Amino acid sequence: MKLTDSNKYIVIDEYAPTPKYIQLTNSILSAIEAGYVNKDDTLPSICEMSNELEISKDTVEKSYRDLKKIGVLESIPGRGYYIMNTDFRQKSKICLLFNKISSYKKMVYDSFVTTVGEGVTTDLCIYNNDFTQFKKLIDSKRDEYSHFVIMPQFTESAEIVAQLINTIPKHKLVILSKMIDGVTGDYAAVYEDFENDIYGALEKAVPELTKYHTIKLVFPNNSYYPKAITKGFIRFCQQYAFKFSLVPDIEVEPINEGEVCVILKEDDLVTFIERMKSTNFKIGKQVGLISYNEAPIKKIILNGISTISTDFSEMGKMAAKLIAGGSKMQLKVPFYLTLRATV
């Protein structure tokens, strides 16, 4: 790369939330990916790059240091900085950032680790739906990993979350499950289409649901579940003329004959089953039950609980394949209805 060519490939946005050294690193890596910069090409010196882009020498130095860490850049006295390796994804150290431990998160993890293969280090970090803890993990590990695979589940505003995620170089980023408004640039993702997923799954269950007159979605207040789920649910009920309601607390909600409950949280599922034990209602006959997110135990409880669920094993596989292929595609993960005895 000649100094006179740098402005063609390097873009520094003065007002972007992403630190300038990360913007510089991303621009150089993007130029390599696009074939504008090749192995053994020389980069401008720190002073030259600083003057050309009107950024500090410390910014350029930090970017060059990161490029050295991932094996892209080398420096030799008298020769300067040159591109040592254009296959910068060879050495992978991956951080999986999940909001909590659950049976379906384990499905994602197991399939991811199996698919990504040997020779790749994969660390699992849990931030317990705590944005402060999530921020500490990102800030402390930003330069440590070649990739961050993030499942973002927060009650904080999308703007705050996006600002933090935007500090991660986009070639390192893979978003799982929930897309976040405000995350910019080209990055990989395996996402759920929450509104259309629940609509389509319930639509497939219409023949079984017609024996009920009311559908209740148990959607707790202050939940990190996407509001798009409620939109898809309401749209389905209106389209197929079901009475419906959104239930914030299943523990106190009256459950009547002819109603079916769609339950998101595992704790609420347990509460519902315990409450039904104290009634004469038979689940799958007088009242119905659909649980959100598949888990092996749901195949057994109550002779099988009906579920609507993302294919979490496929989610892990898809994310691993995106990393292995160096892809920045954004792919929708499959979503399924599984009918069992409770509907």
Backbone torsions as a table, in degrees:
resi	resn	phi	psi	omega
1	MET	NA	122.4	175.1
2	LYS	-83.7	150.8	-179.5
3	LEU	-57.3	-38.4	-177.5
4	THR	-68.9	-16.0	-179.7
5	ASP	-94.6	-9.4	-168.5
6	SER	-61.3	-35.3	-178.3
7	ASN	-67.9	-16.7	177.7
8	LYS	-71.7	-29.9	-170.7
9	TYR	-114.8	-18.3	-174.3
10	ILE	-111.5	124.2	-179.8
11	VAL	-122.5	122.0	176.5
12	ILE	-116.6	116.3	179.7
13	ASP	-95.7	113.6	-177.0
14	GLU	-60.1	-29.7	-172.7
15	TYR	-104.0	1.0	180.0
16	ALA	-73.5	146.9	177.4
17	PRO	-70.1	-20.9	180.0
18	THR	-70.3	129.3	179.1
19	PRO	-54.9	147.1	-174.4
20	LYS	-63.5	-33.9	-179.3
21	TYR	-66.4	-32.9	176.9
22	ILE	-71.4	-39.3	176.5
23	GLN	-60.0	-41.9	179.9
24	LEU	-65.3	-45.6	178.0
25	THR	-58.9	-47.8	-179.7
26	ASN	-60.1	-41.0	-178.5
27	SER	-64.7	-42.6	-179.9
28	ILE	-66.3	-42.8	179.0
29	LEU	-65.4	-38.3	177.5
30	SER	-64.5	-38.0	178.2
31	ALA	-65.4	-35.5	176.5
32	ILE	-67.1	-46.2	-179.7
33	GLU	-60.0	-37.4	-177.4
34	ALA	-79.4	-8.5	179.2
35	GLY	86.8	8.3	178.0
36	TYR	-76.9	-27.2	178.9
37	VAL	-122.0	132.1	-173.6
38	ASN	-121.2	169.1	177.8
39	LYS	-57.7	138.0	-179.3
40	ASP	77.5	-2.5	173.2
41	ASP	-66.1	148.4	-179.3
42	THR	-98.1	136.1	174.7
43	LEU	-94.3	157.4	174.7
44	PRO	-59.4	154.6	174.7
45	SER	-65.3	169.2	179.2
46	ILE	-59.9	-43.9	-179.8
47	CYS	-65.4	-42.9	-179.0
48	GLU	-63.8	-45.3	-179.8
49	MET	-65.0	-38.7	178.4
50	SER	-61.1	-46.4	-178.7
51	ASN	-68.4	-41.3	-176.7
52	GLU	-64.9	-41.6	-175.1
53	LEU	-97.3	-3.8	-179.1
54	GLU	57.3	48.0	174.3
55	ILE	-126.4	166.1	-175.2
56	SER	-72.5	156.2	175.8
57	LYS	-63.7	-35.3	179.0
58	ASP	-61.1	-37.9	178.8
59	THR	-62.9	-46.9	-179.7
60	VAL	-65.0	-42.5	-179.0
61	GLU	-61.5	-42.5	179.8
62	LYS	-64.5	-40.4	178.3
63	SER	-64.4	-46.1	180.0
64	TYR	-62.8	-35.8	178.5
65	ARG	-63.4	-42.3	177.9
66	ASP	-64.5	-40.2	178.8
67	LEU	-65.2	-32.0	174.6
68	LYS	-67.9	-40.4	-177.4
69	LYS	-60.8	-35.8	-178.4
70	ILE	-93.1	8.9	172.0
71	GLY	81.1	16.9	-178.9
72	VAL	-90.1	-38.8	-170.4
73	LEU	-114.4	146.0	173.2
74	GLU	-138.5	157.4	177.4
75	SER	-131.6	138.5	178.0
76	ILE	-132.0	129.2	178.8
77	PRO	-54.4	131.3	179.9
78	GLY	90.7	-24.1	178.4
79	ARG	-104.0	-30.8	179.6
80	GLY	93.2	-153.7	-177.8
81	TYR	-95.4	129.7	179.6
82	TYR	-138.6	158.2	-179.1
83	ILE	-78.1	114.9	-177.5
84	MET	-89.1	-31.2	-173.1
85	ASN	-152.3	128.8	178.6
86	THR	-98.9	-6.1	177.5
87	ASP	-98.7	70.3	-170.9
88	PHE	-79.3	3.0	176.9
89	ARG	-96.8	3.9	-176.3
90	GLN	-61.0	-45.6	-176.5
91	LYS	-95.5	100.1	-175.5
92	SER	-104.5	128.7	170.9
93	LYS	-132.2	113.5	-166.9
94	ILE	-111.3	135.8	175.0
95	CYS	-109.9	117.3	172.7
96	LEU	-92.1	120.4	-179.4
97	LEU	-110.4	101.7	-179.2
98	PHE	-108.8	150.0	-177.1
99	ASN	-75.5	-27.5	-179.8
100	LYS	-163.9	169.7	174.0
101	ILE	-90.9	134.2	175.2
102	SER	-158.1	169.6	-178.3
103	SER	-63.0	-38.8	-178.1
104	TYR	-78.6	-25.7	172.1
105	LYS	-66.3	-35.2	176.9
106	LYS	-63.9	-36.4	175.8
107	MET	-60.3	-44.9	179.3
108	VAL	-61.0	-47.8	-177.3
109	TYR	-62.0	-49.2	-176.0
110	ASP	-61.6	-45.4	-178.7
111	SER	-69.9	-33.7	177.8
112	PHE	-63.4	-51.6	-176.9
113	VAL	-62.8	-40.3	179.0
114	THR	-63.8	-42.2	-175.4
115	THR	-76.1	-36.3	-176.1
116	VAL	-68.7	-24.9	170.2
117	GLY	88.0	179.9	-178.4
118	GLU	-76.4	161.0	178.7
119	GLY	82.1	3.3	178.8
120	VAL	-118.3	129.2	177.3
121	THR	-87.8	127.4	178.8
122	THR	-125.9	116.9	177.7
123	ASP	-106.6	137.6	177.8
124	LEU	-105.2	123.9	177.3
125	CYS	-120.0	135.0	-179.2
126	ILE	-112.9	127.8	-178.2
127	TYR	-109.4	4.7	171.4
128	ASN	53.2	40.9	179.4
129	ASN	56.8	21.4	-176.7
130	ASP	-105.8	111.4	-176.6
131	PHE	-63.0	-38.3	179.5
132	THR	-60.8	-43.9	178.0
133	GLN	-66.0	-39.9	176.8
134	PHE	-59.5	-44.8	-180.0
135	LYS	-63.2	-41.0	178.7
136	LYS	-62.2	-41.0	179.4
137	LEU	-64.1	-44.7	179.3
138	ILE	-63.5	-48.9	-176.6
139	ASP	-62.5	-36.0	-176.6
140	SER	-83.9	-20.8	-173.1
141	LYS	-118.1	6.2	-173.0
142	ARG	-56.8	-39.1	-176.9
143	ASP	-93.9	-1.1	-173.0
144	GLU	-87.6	-25.6	-171.0
145	TYR	-117.4	151.9	175.0
146	SER	-81.2	-23.8	-180.0
147	HIS	-147.0	146.9	171.4
148	PHE	-120.2	120.8	176.5
149	VAL	-106.9	110.0	-167.5
150	ILE	-115.4	129.9	170.6
151	MET	-106.6	97.3	-171.8
152	PRO	-87.2	111.6	178.2
153	GLN	-131.8	103.6	-175.8
154	PHE	-139.3	156.5	170.0
155	THR	-92.1	-13.0	177.2
156	GLU	-67.5	163.5	-177.7
157	SER	-65.3	148.9	179.6
158	ALA	-60.4	-31.9	-178.3
159	GLU	-62.3	-44.9	-179.7
160	ILE	-65.5	-43.8	-179.9
161	VAL	-63.3	-44.5	-178.9
162	ALA	-62.6	-39.9	179.4
163	GLN	-58.3	-41.1	179.8
164	LEU	-71.4	-46.2	-178.9
165	ILE	-62.8	-31.4	178.9
166	ASN	-67.0	-12.7	175.8
167	THR	-79.6	-9.1	177.6
168	ILE	-87.6	129.1	176.8
169	PRO	-55.3	135.8	-171.8
170	LYS	-64.9	-27.2	177.8
171	HIS	-71.2	-13.0	177.9
172	LYS	-95.9	-9.1	-165.4
173	LEU	-100.3	132.0	168.0
174	VAL	-132.6	121.4	177.6
175	ILE	-95.4	134.5	176.8
176	LEU	-112.4	143.6	169.1
177	SER	73.8	-76.0	-169.2
178	LYS	-110.0	117.6	175.3
179	MET	-73.6	145.5	-177.3
180	ILE	-114.3	120.5	175.7
181	ASP	-59.6	135.0	176.9
182	GLY	100.8	-11.7	173.3
183	VAL	-77.6	119.1	-169.7
184	THR	-105.7	170.0	175.4
185	GLY	84.9	-178.5	179.8
186	ASP	-93.1	117.1	179.6
187	TYR	-146.5	159.0	-178.8
188	ALA	-83.4	151.4	178.0
189	ALA	-157.5	146.8	168.4
190	VAL	-124.2	106.3	-165.4
191	TYR	-119.6	159.7	172.9
192	GLU	-102.2	139.2	175.6
193	ASP	-98.4	80.7	-165.5
194	PHE	-56.4	-44.2	-177.3
195	GLU	-65.2	-50.8	-177.2
196	ASN	-74.6	-27.9	178.8
197	ASP	-62.7	-50.9	-177.4
198	ILE	-69.7	-35.5	177.2
199	TYR	-60.8	-50.0	-176.4
200	GLY	-66.0	-37.2	-179.8
201	ALA	-67.7	-45.0	179.0
202	LEU	-66.1	-33.0	179.1
203	GLU	-62.2	-38.1	178.9
204	LYS	-69.1	-21.8	-178.6
205	ALA	-92.5	4.2	-175.8
206	VAL	-52.3	-45.5	-179.3
207	PRO	-56.9	-37.6	179.1
208	GLU	-79.0	-30.8	-176.6
209	LEU	-77.0	-17.3	-175.4
210	THR	-65.3	-15.5	176.8
211	LYS	-80.5	-2.7	176.4
212	TYR	-113.5	149.3	179.7
213	HIS	-100.9	-17.8	-175.5
214	THR	-136.1	137.7	175.4
215	ILE	-117.8	130.1	178.9
216	LYS	-115.6	129.3	174.8
217	LEU	-100.8	117.1	179.4
218	VAL	-83.9	103.3	-173.8
219	PHE	-127.4	94.5	-174.1
220	PRO	-60.7	148.7	173.5
221	ASN	-64.0	152.3	178.7
222	ASN	55.4	35.1	-179.2
223	SER	-87.8	150.4	174.7
224	TYR	-84.9	-2.5	177.3
225	TYR	-65.9	141.0	-177.6
226	PRO	-63.2	138.5	177.1
227	LYS	-63.7	-19.4	179.0
228	ALA	-60.3	-26.7	177.3
229	ILE	-61.5	-44.0	-179.5
230	THR	-66.6	-35.1	179.3
231	LYS	-63.8	-45.6	179.2
232	GLY	-65.6	-38.4	179.0
233	PHE	-63.4	-49.0	-179.0
234	ILE	-63.8	-41.4	179.9
235	ARG	-61.7	-40.9	178.1
236	PHE	-63.6	-48.2	-177.1
237	CYS	-62.1	-39.8	178.4
238	GLN	-68.3	-40.0	-178.9
239	GLN	-64.6	-38.1	-174.8
240	TYR	-107.0	15.2	170.9
241	ALA	58.3	40.7	171.3
242	PHE	-93.3	140.5	165.4
243	LYS	-66.6	147.8	-176.8
244	PHE	-152.6	163.2	171.8
245	SER	-157.6	154.9	173.5
246	LEU	-99.0	125.0	-173.6
247	VAL	-109.4	115.8	179.3
248	PRO	-78.4	-26.4	-174.2
249	ASP	-142.2	104.5	-177.8
250	ILE	-70.2	-19.7	-177.5
251	GLU	-66.3	-30.6	-177.1
252	VAL	-113.4	-3.9	-177.3
253	GLU	-74.1	126.9	174.4
254	PRO	-63.9	134.4	176.4
255	ILE	-115.4	119.6	-175.3
256	ASN	-113.0	160.7	177.2
257	GLU	-60.7	139.8	179.7
258	GLY	90.9	7.9	179.1
259	GLU	-110.8	148.1	174.6
260	VAL	-125.2	135.2	-178.5
261	CYS	-107.3	132.1	171.1
262	VAL	-102.4	117.1	-169.7
263	ILE	-117.0	126.9	-177.3
264	LEU	-85.7	-49.7	-171.8
265	LYS	-87.3	144.4	178.3
266	GLU	-65.1	-38.7	178.8
267	ASP	-61.2	-40.9	178.5
268	ASP	-67.9	-32.2	176.9
269	LEU	-62.5	-44.8	178.3
270	VAL	-62.3	-43.7	179.5
271	THR	-60.5	-43.8	180.0
272	PHE	-61.0	-47.4	-178.3
273	ILE	-63.4	-41.7	178.8
274	GLU	-63.1	-40.0	179.5
275	ARG	-66.0	-38.6	-178.2
276	MET	-67.8	-26.8	178.1
277	LYS	-64.1	-25.7	-179.0
278	SER	-90.4	5.6	178.8
279	THR	-117.3	175.5	175.6
280	ASN	-94.0	4.2	-177.9
281	PHE	-74.2	137.8	174.0
282	LYS	-100.8	121.9	-179.4
283	ILE	-67.9	127.4	-176.1
284	GLY	101.0	-8.6	177.8
285	LYS	-121.2	-76.1	-180.0
286	GLN	-77.2	-35.5	177.0
287	VAL	-130.6	153.9	-178.2
288	GLY	-116.6	161.4	-178.5
289	LEU	-145.2	127.5	171.3
290	ILE	-127.8	127.7	-179.5
291	SER	-103.9	141.7	179.5
292	TYR	-88.6	129.0	179.2
293	ASN	82.0	117.5	179.5
294	GLU	-70.4	149.2	173.5
295	ALA	-153.8	147.9	-177.0
296	PRO	-54.3	-38.5	-176.8
297	ILE	-64.4	-25.6	-178.4
298	LYS	-72.3	-12.7	174.9
299	LYS	-75.7	-16.7	-172.5
300	ILE	-109.1	-44.2	-175.8
301	ILE	-60.3	136.6	178.7
302	LEU	55.5	33.3	-176.5
303	ASN	63.2	21.0	177.7
304	GLY	111.9	117.2	178.6
305	ILE	-94.1	130.2	175.4
306	SER	-65.3	140.4	-177.9
307	THR	-134.2	152.5	164.1
308	ILE	-120.4	127.5	-166.9
309	SER	-157.8	145.1	165.3
310	THR	-64.8	149.5	172.5
311	ASP	-82.3	91.8	-172.4
312	PHE	-70.1	-32.9	175.3
313	SER	-62.9	-40.9	178.6
314	GLU	-67.5	-34.5	177.6
315	MET	-58.7	-46.1	178.9
316	GLY	-63.4	-42.5	179.0
317	LYS	-62.3	-45.3	-177.3
318	MET	-62.9	-41.5	179.4
319	ALA	-63.8	-43.9	179.8
320	ALA	-62.6	-39.4	-179.8
321	LYS	-69.0	-34.6	176.5
322	LEU	-62.2	-43.2	179.6
323	ILE	-66.3	-46.3	-178.5
324	ALA	-60.6	-35.3	-178.8
325	GLY	-90.8	-1.3	-178.3
326	GLY	64.2	28.6	-174.3
327	SER	-89.9	148.9	173.7
328	LYS	-113.3	26.7	178.2
329	MET	-71.4	155.2	175.9
330	GLN	-118.8	112.0	-169.7
331	LEU	-116.0	140.2	176.2
332	LYS	-85.3	131.9	179.5
333	VAL	-85.2	145.6	179.4
334	PRO	-63.2	152.2	-180.0
335	PHE	-134.1	133.5	-171.3
336	TYR	-129.2	152.1	167.2
337	LEU	-101.8	131.2	174.0
338	THR	-123.1	109.8	-178.0
339	LEU	-87.6	129.4	176.3
340	ARG	-133.4	-156.3	-168.6
341	ALA	-71.9	-14.6	-170.9
342	THR	-88.1	3.2	177.2
343	VAL	-122.6	NA	NA
